[in-house]
């Protein structure tokens, strides 16, 4: 009589498949838990600020046990550093989604500026600003944030190039590469100024953006200088 041995591949297959299913399920559960923790951290940073955000508060908001949090992120610094990556993803997603839907037209650059300003007034921007301020005095967080900042800069430059592949009229390649950096510096500054709560902050922002949009008319990629 033929007896199937333990080394028979057909005999091992069910156990191997079952183990694979269990492993994938565990990996999915782990990824879901991390996502909950990171989204809760970003929300706490935006609403409460870095100083008032605690791992206990994050766990409660995420509906995750303290033990699970410690398993994935042993310290607040580790959790916040990972959250910085999550903020990067959110900001890039917002940036590409906002600019990706723009149609060709006379006011393409001006419309892009308006849409981007909306992102800089949103939760992901507030969370990012909290991280920037915290990193100034946090030696553990600072290198993580610097790495994320570099990635954000590269992603923004790539998205801007996708929107304006030929660059803006009247600018050479070096100046064209600096355009998204200049725009983000202005928006970052206005967004930070808005956080002060000064009664003139909103008016100041609209006035500055009006000037930026007016200047952009002279370098509109869709409308060459000769058509003005």
Long-range contacts (C-beta under 8 A, 24 or more apart in sequence): 30-72, 33-64, 33-68, 33-72, 34-72, 34-82, 36-62, 36-63, 36-64, 37-62, 37-64, 37-68, 37-69, 37-72, 37-73, 37-79, 38-79, 38-82, 38-83, 38-85, 38-86, 39-86, 40-64, 41-79, 41-80, 41-82, 41-83, 41-86, 42-83, 42-86, 42-87, 42-90, 42-123, 42-124, 42-127, 43-123, 43-127, 45-80, 45-83, 45-87, 45-126, 45-127, 45-130, 45-131, 46-123, 46-124, 46-126, 46-127, 46-130, 47-123, 49-130, 50-80, 50-130, 50-131, 50-133, 50-134, 51-134, 53-80, 55-79, 77-138, 77-140, 77-141, 80-131, 80-134, 80-141, 81-140, 81-141, 81-144, 81-145, 83-127, 83-131, 84-131, 84-141, 84-144, 84-145, 84-148, 85-148, 87-124, 87-127, 87-128, 87-131, 87-148, 88-148, 88-151, 88-152, 88-155, 90-124, 91-119, 91-124, 91-125, 91-128, 91-152, 92-152, 92-155, 92-156, 92-159, 94-119, 94-122, 94-124, 95-119, 95-155, 95-156, 95-159, 96-159, 99-159, 99-160, 99-162, 99-163, 100-159, 100-162, 100-163, 102-163, 104-222, 105-222, 106-220, 106-222, 106-223, 108-163, 108-220, 108-221, 108-222, 109-164, 109-168, 109-213, 109-216, 109-217, 109-219, 109-220, 109-221, 110-213, 110-216, 110-217, 112-163, 113-183, 113-209, 113-212, 113-213, 113-216, 114-209, 114-213, 116-183, 116-187, 117-187, 117-190, 117-205, 117-209, 120-187, 120-188, 120-190, 120-191, 121-191, 121-194, 125-191, 126-195, 129-191, 129-192, 129-195, 153-181, 156-180, 156-184, 157-181, 164-221, 166-221, 167-221, 168-216, 168-219, 168-220, 168-221, 169-219, 169-220, 169-221, 169-223, 169-224, 169-225, 170-218, 170-219, 170-225, 171-219, 183-212, 186-212
